[in-house]
Amino acid sequence: MNEMGGNALDREWGAYSLLRFAFPTIVMMMFMGLYTMVDTVFVAQLVNTDALSAINIVCPVVNLTVGLGTMAAAGGNAIVSRKMGAGAVREAREGFTLLVVAGVAMGAGLMVAGFLWMEEIVYALGASRRLFPYCRDYLAVLVLFIPANILQTLFANFLVTAGRPGLGLGLSVLAGVANIVFDYIFLVPCGMGIRGAALGTGIGYLVPAAAGIAFFLSGEGALFFVRPRMKPGVAVSRQIGEWLGIIRESCFNGSSEMVSQLATALTTYLFNITMMDLAGENAVAAITIIIYSQFLLNTLFLGFTMGIAPVAGFYYGNKNYVRQRKVFRISMGFLAITSLLVFAFSFVGGPYIAGMFAGEASEVYGITVQGFGVFSFGFLFCGWNIFISGMFTALSNGKVSAVLSFLRTFGLLAGGILLLPRVWGITGVWLAVPVAEGVMFVVSVGCLALVRKKYFYP
């Protein structure tokens, strides 16, 4: 084994080998989306649709948590994989260790803030008096697991860089199974209601967090925890400044992912208050079903982008532009096929998905089915937008990636949510996503064309 631990990124890639490498991350993300969906189905069927609405009301807190973890992971991943590609393996491991410590500190801060301002947060997120008890009970349990949620997000990304995407998949499956099993136990035999759903979700966070700590402490693979060392002849203050610089660079480079999650939080809030105003709590339940379905289907694109981002960053680091171009061409073919498949699945399968949450005679079911008929067209474009933004992050161009993410997940979408319902009512809410994704596709492709020569793409 060489110094880089037999790095799995340094090889010739074909379509099959690249997709095989990304496959565990794709499945991992899809399984995360699936067990999140199962979680909400359990709540809808075993509690009620008001409890389902409450989960979506407090969802921005989860978005913020995932955003912090993804920001550090995606931005740090670009730095770590670049250093590994350049042969600076020890520095890569030190940077990884610092990012994990920073992630735990951020999670602890959010947990404390959540406890101190619980009621204020719930009301600020738009909970009605009818939904407030469900929101409070759910969030009071979930905040306990915020540090674990950040850790699992970090490890999901860095296990790919460590050349162990299969382990990430296994941990995700194990976490999902634990979530589903404990959801059932806490909701049915224990009768804990929405608190039980939150506790099951939290245990699902703990499984990959604890296992990831154990793996990276073991010293196996190309990436593991090391004690950051003081450089000879360098002042302590300067050394600390360098370490903080790594964290700042990671956060800046991964800011697009943070922007994306914050924007998702804000647009979820806008969706909720708009639907509450148009048709009350049942409409909020309908948008909850749509949003969680969108997350599940988007995980295919998110997983693929996460899976190949370390490969792109590695070749950018060692300046192997021929292989980099090939990876990009293969990715374009993958996105062209999967975008059509995901659109078709959503358009045809919408009524079946809605039926998993609510009875066909219910108002929630009718509103949801109407939404799928319009909302599904956004899947023709969103995969391309997710991938292009992710590639800018992988190539250490966090500024462009952040701008693209902001436009896609907030700028265009928020404008659509605020304006289109004034003309078309609830249909305008459903139109907001496909319109935003379509416009964003044109912008993303234009940005890619402008930097084509810089990154040596064909």
C-alpha positions in Angstrom: 0.0 0.0 0.0 1.4 3.4 -1.0 1.3 6.5 1.2 -2.1 7.4 -0.1 -3.5 4.1 1.1 -4.1 2.7 -2.4 -6.3 5.7 -3.3 -9.3 4.4 -5.2 -9.7 7.8 -7.0 -6.4 7.4 -9.0 -7.5 5.2 -11.9 -8.8 5.2 -15.5 -12.6 5.7 -15.5 -15.1 4.3 -17.9 -18.9 4.7 -17.8 -19.3 1.4 -16.0 -16.5 1.9 -13.5 -17.5 5.5 -12.7 -21.2 4.6 -12.2 -20.1 1.6 -10.1 -18.0 3.8 -7.9 -20.8 6.4 -7.5 -23.5 3.7 -7.1 -23.1 3.1 -3.3 -23.4 6.9 -2.7 -26.5 7.1 -5.0 -28.1 4.2 -3.2 -27.1 5.7 0.2 -28.7 9.0 -0.6 -31.8 7.3 -2.1 -32.2 5.1 1.0 -31.9 8.2 3.2 -34.7 9.8 1.2 -36.7 6.6 1.4 -36.5 6.1 5.1 -37.3 9.8 5.5 -40.4 9.2 3.4 -41.3 6.1 5.5 -41.0 8.3 8.6 -43.5 10.7 7.3 -45.9 7.9 6.1 -45.8 6.5 9.6 -46.7 9.8 11.1 -49.5 10.4 8.6 -51.0 6.9 9.1 -50.3 6.3 12.8 -50.8 9.8 14.2 -52.6 12.1 11.7 -52.0 14.6 8.9 -51.8 17.5 11.3 -48.7 15.8 12.8 -47.4 15.4 9.2 -47.9 19.1 8.7 -46.0 19.8 11.9 -42.9 18.0 10.7 -42.8 20.3 7.7 -43.3 23.4 9.8 -40.1 22.6 11.8 -38.3 21.2 8.8 -36.2 24.5 8.4 -34.4 23.5 11.6 -33.3 20.2 10.0 -32.4 22.1 6.9 -30.1 24.4 8.9 -28.4 21.4 10.6 -27.9 19.5 7.3 -26.7 22.7 5.7 -23.9 23.2 8.2 -22.8 19.6 7.9 -23.0 19.7 4.1 -21.2 23.0 3.9 -18.2 21.7 5.9 -18.3 18.3 4.1 -18.6 19.5 0.5 -16.2 22.5 0.9 -13.8 20.4 3.0 -14.0 17.5 0.6 -12.8 19.7 -2.3 -9.8 20.7 -0.2 -9.0 17.3 1.2 -9.3 15.5 -2.2 -7.3 18.2 -3.8 -4.5 17.9 -1.3 -4.6 14.1 -1.6 -4.3 14.5 -5.4 -1.3 16.7 -4.9 0.3 14.2 -2.6 -0.1 16.2 0.6 -1.7 13.3 2.5 -0.9 14.3 6.0 -2.3 17.8 5.5 -5.4 16.3 4.0 -5.9 14.1 7.1 -5.3 17.1 9.5 -7.8 19.2 7.6 -10.4 16.4 7.8 -9.9 16.1 11.5 -10.3 19.8 12.1 -13.5 19.9 10.1 -15.1 17.1 12.1 -14.2 18.9 15.4 -15.7 22.1 14.0 -18.9 20.2 13.0 -19.4 18.8 16.5 -18.9 22.3 18.0 -21.5 23.8 15.6 -24.0 21.0 16.4 -23.6 21.6 20.1 -24.3 25.3 19.7 -27.5 24.6 17.7 -28.7 22.1 20.2 -28.3 24.6 23.1 -30.0 27.4 21.1 -32.9 25.0 20.2 -33.6 24.3 23.9 -33.4 28.0 24.9 -35.7 29.3 22.3 -38.0 26.4 21.5 -41.4 28.1 21.6 -40.2 31.2 19.9 -38.7 29.1 17.1 -41.9 27.1 16.6 -44.1 30.2 16.3 -41.7 32.0 14.1 -41.8 29.1 11.7 -45.5 29.7 11.2 -47.2 27.1 13.4 -50.9 27.6 14.0 -52.4 27.0 17.4 -53.7 23.7 16.1 -50.3 22.6 15.0 -48.2 24.1 17.8 -48.3 21.1 20.2 -47.1 18.7 17.5 -44.3 21.0 16.4 -43.1 21.6 20.0 -43.1 17.9 20.9 -41.3 16.9 17.7 -38.6 19.5 17.9 -38.0 19.1 21.6 -36.7 15.5 20.9 -35.0 16.2 17.6 -32.7 18.9 18.8 -31.0 16.4 21.1 -29.6 14.7 18.0 -28.4 17.7 16.0 -24.6 17.0 16.6 -25.2 13.4 15.4 -27.0 14.7 12.3 -24.1 16.9 11.4 -21.6 14.0 11.9 -23.5 11.6 9.7 -23.6 14.3 7.0 -19.9 14.8 7.2 -19.1 11.1 7.2 -21.4 10.3 4.3 -19.2 12.6 2.2 -15.8 11.8 3.5 -16.3 8.0 3.3 -16.3 8.5 -0.4 -13.1 10.5 -0.3 -11.6 7.7 1.9 -12.4 5.3 -0.9 -15.1 3.5 1.1 -18.4 4.5 -0.5 -19.7 0.9 0.2 -19.3 1.5 3.9 -21.3 4.7 3.7 -24.1 2.8 1.9 -24.1 0.1 4.6 -24.3 2.6 7.4 -27.1 4.5 5.6 -29.1 1.2 5.2 -28.5 0.3 8.8 -29.6 3.8 10.0 -32.7 3.6 7.8 -33.7 0.2 9.2 -33.1 1.4 12.7 -35.3 4.5 12.1 -38.1 2.4 10.6 -38.0 -0.2 13.3 -37.9 2.3 16.2 -40.6 4.4 14.5 -42.9 1.4 14.7 -41.9 0.5 18.2 -42.3 4.1 19.6 -45.5 4.8 17.6 -47.4 1.5 18.0 -46.5 -0.5 21.1 -45.3 2.5 23.1 -47.9 5.0 21.8 -45.5 7.9 22.0 -47.1 9.8 19.1 -45.0 12.4 17.3 -42.3 12.3 20.0 -41.7 8.7 19.1 -41.2 9.5 15.4 -38.6 12.2 16.4 -36.8 9.7 18.7 -36.7 7.1 15.9 -35.3 9.7 13.5 -32.7 10.7 16.1 -31.5 7.1 16.6 -31.2 6.9 12.8 -28.8 9.8 13.0 -26.7 8.1 15.8 -26.0 4.9 13.9 -23.8 6.3 11.1 -22.4 9.0 13.4 -21.1 6.4 15.9 -19.9 4.0 13.3 -18.2 6.8 11.3 -16.2 7.8 14.4 -15.1 4.2 14.9 -14.0 3.8 11.3 -12.0 7.0 11.1 -10.4 6.2 14.5 -9.3 2.8 13.1 -6.7 4.2 10.7 -7.9 2.2 7.8 -8.1 3.5 4.3 -6.7 6.7 2.8 -8.4 9.1 5.3 -8.5 8.9 9.1 -8.3 11.1 12.2 -4.8 12.5 13.1 -3.7 14.9 15.7 -3.1 18.3 14.0 0.7 18.9 14.5 2.5 22.1 15.2 5.0 23.1 12.5 8.5 23.6 13.7 9.4 27.3 14.0 5.8 28.5 13.6 4.2 30.6 16.3 1.2 29.1 18.0 -1.1 32.0 17.0 0.0 31.6 13.4 -0.6 27.8 13.5 -4.1 28.3 15.0 -4.7 30.9 12.3 -3.8 28.3 9.6 -6.2 25.8 11.1 -9.0 28.3 11.2 -8.1 29.2 7.7 -8.9 25.6 6.6 -12.3 25.8 8.3 -13.0 29.2 6.7 -12.0 28.1 3.2 -14.1 24.9 3.6 -17.1 26.9 4.7 -16.6 29.4 1.9 -16.1 26.7 -0.7 -19.1 24.8 0.5 -21.2 27.9 1.0 -23.3 26.9 -2.0 -24.5 23.8 -0.2 -25.3 25.9 2.9 -27.0 28.5 0.8 -29.0 25.6 -0.8 -30.2 24.3 2.6 -31.0 27.8 4.0 -32.9 28.6 0.8 -34.7 25.3 1.2 -35.6 26.3 4.8 -36.9 29.7 3.6 -38.8 28.3 0.7 -40.3 25.6 2.9 -41.5 28.4 5.2 -42.9 30.3 2.3 -44.7 27.2 1.0 -46.2 26.5 4.4 -47.5 30.0 5.1 -48.8 30.4 1.5 -50.6 27.0 1.6 -51.9 27.8 5.1 -53.4 31.1 3.8 -54.9 29.5 0.7 -56.4 26.3 2.1 -55.4 25.8 5.8 -53.7 22.8 7.5 -54.7 20.3 4.8 -52.9 22.2 2.1 -49.8 22.3 4.4 -50.0 18.5 4.6 -50.2 18.3 0.8 -47.1 20.4 0.3 -45.4 18.3 2.9 -46.0 15.2 0.9 -44.8 16.9 -2.3 -41.6 18.2 -0.7 -40.6 14.9 0.9 -41.3 13.1 -2.4 -39.2 15.7 -4.2 -36.4 15.1 -1.8 -36.6 11.3 -2.3 -36.4 11.6 -6.1 -33.7 14.3 -6.1 -31.5 12.0 -4.0 -30.6 10.2 -7.3 -29.0 13.3 -8.6 -27.5 14.3 -5.2 -26.0 10.9 -4.7 -24.4 10.9 -8.2 -23.0 14.3 -7.7 -21.6 13.5 -4.3 -20.2 10.2 -5.6 -18.1 11.6 -8.4 -17.2 15.0 -6.8 -14.1 13.5 -5.1 -13.0 12.2 -8.5 -13.4 15.6 -10.2 -11.5 17.3 -7.3 -8.8 14.7 -7.3 -8.0 15.1 -11.0 -8.3 18.9 -10.7 -5.7 18.6 -8.0 -3.2 16.5 -10.0 -4.0 18.3 -13.2 -5.1 15.2 -15.2 -7.5 17.1 -17.4 -7.9 14.2 -19.9 -9.5 12.0 -17.3 -11.4 15.0 -15.9 -13.1 15.6 -19.3 -14.0 11.9 -19.6 -15.7 11.9 -16.2 -17.7 15.0 -17.3 -18.9 13.4 -20.6 -20.0 10.3 -18.8 -21.9 12.4 -16.3 -23.8 14.2 -19.0 -25.1 11.0 -20.5 -26.2 9.8 -17.0 -28.1 13.0 -16.4 -29.9 12.9 -19.7 -31.3 9.5 -19.1 -32.2 9.7 -15.4 -33.9 13.1 -15.7 -36.4 11.7 -18.1 -37.0 8.6 -16.0 -37.5 10.5 -12.7 -40.0 12.9 -14.5 -42.0 9.9 -15.8 -42.0 8.2 -12.4 -43.2 11.3 -10.6 -45.9 12.2 -13.3 -47.4 8.7 -13.4 -46.8 7.7 -9.8 -48.0 10.8 -8.1 -51.5 9.5 -7.2 -49.9 6.3 -5.7 -47.5 8.3 -3.6 -50.3 10.5 -2.3 -52.3 7.4 -1.4 -49.6 6.3 0.9 -50.3 9.3 3.1 -54.0 10.0 2.9 -57.2 8.3 1.8 -58.5 8.9 -1.7 -61.6 10.6 -0.4 -59.7 13.2 1.7 -59.0 16.8 0.8 -55.3 16.2 1.4 -55.2 13.5 -1.3 -57.0 15.7 -3.9 -54.7 18.7 -3.4 -51.6 16.4 -3.5 -52.6 14.7 -6.8 -53.2 18.0 -8.4 -49.8 19.1 -7.3 -47.9 16.2 -8.8 -49.5 16.8 -12.2 -47.7 20.2 -12.4 -44.8 19.8 -10.0 -43.3 16.8 -11.8 -42.0 18.9 -14.8 -39.3 20.4 -12.6 -37.5 17.0 -12.6 -36.6 17.5 -16.3 -34.1 20.2 -15.2 -33.2 19.8 -11.5 -30.7 17.0 -11.9 -28.6 19.1 -14.3 -28.8 22.1 -12.0 -27.7 20.0 -8.9 -24.8 18.5 -10.8 -23.4 21.7 -12.3 -23.5 23.5 -9.0 -21.8 20.5 -7.3 -19.1 20.4 -9.9 -18.2 24.0 -9.3 -17.8 23.1 -5.6 -15.7 20.1 -6.4 -13.4 22.3 -8.5 -13.0 24.7 -5.6 -15.1 27.4 -7.2 -17.4 28.0 -4.3 -18.4 31.5 -5.4 -20.1 30.4 -8.6 -21.6 27.4 -7.0 -23.1 29.5 -4.2 -24.6 31.9 -6.7 -26.1 29.1 -8.7 -27.5 27.4 -5.6 -29.0 30.7 -4.3 -30.7 31.4 -7.6 -32.1 27.9 -7.9 -33.2 27.2 -4.3 -34.3 30.6 -3.3 -34.0 33.5 -5.7 -36.2 32.1 -8.5 -38.2 29.8 -6.4 -39.2 32.3 -3.7 -40.2 34.8 -6.4 -42.4 32.1 -8.0 -44.0 31.2 -4.6 -44.8 34.9 -3.9 -46.0 35.9 -7.3 -47.6 32.9 -9.2 -50.3 32.0 -6.6 -51.7 35.6 -6.9 -52.6 34.6 -10.5 -53.4 30.9 -10.3 -54.0 30.2 -6.6 -52.7 26.8 -5.5 -51.8 25.8 -9.1 -49.4 28.8 -9.0 -47.7 27.2 -6.0 -47.1 24.0 -7.9 -45.9 25.9 -11.0 -43.2 27.7 -8.9 -40.8 24.8 -8.9 -40.8 23.8 -12.6 -40.5 27.4 -13.7 -37.6 28.1 -11.4 -35.8 24.9 -12.4 -36.3 25.6 -16.1 -34.9 29.1 -15.9 -32.0 27.8 -13.7 -31.1 25.2 -16.3 -30.5 27.9 -18.9 -28.4 29.9 -16.4 -26.4 26.8 -15.2 -25.5 25.7 -18.8 -24.5 29.3 -19.6 -22.1 29.4 -16.6 -20.6 26.1 -17.6 -20.0 27.3 -21.1 -18.2 30.4 -19.8 -15.7 28.4 -17.8 -15.3 25.6 -20.3 -11.7 26.5 -21.2 -10.6 27.1 -17.6 -11.5 23.6 -16.5 -10.6 22.0 -19.8 -14.0 20.6 -20.6 -14.8 19.7 -24.2 
